[in-house]
Amino acid sequence: MSDDDDQWYYSLSDHSVRRGKDAPALDRMGPYPTKAAAEAALTTVRARNEAADAADREWNG
């Protein structure tokens, strides 16, 4: 088992959390170190996008 097979991934197609790369690459987010981190993937992405959008607004004045 490779290191990536021991990581957690979030599946965009069925919103499941899986260990290992069993979903197609374009359908998964990760890797995440824990199952809980993978379960929070969409929340994490949303927060990062909001922070990046705020930084862009500040940069653009």
Secondary structure, DSSP 8 states (H G I E B T S, - for coil): --GGGGSEEEETTT--EEESS-S-GGGEEEEESSHHHHHTHHHHHHHHHHHHHHHHHHHH-
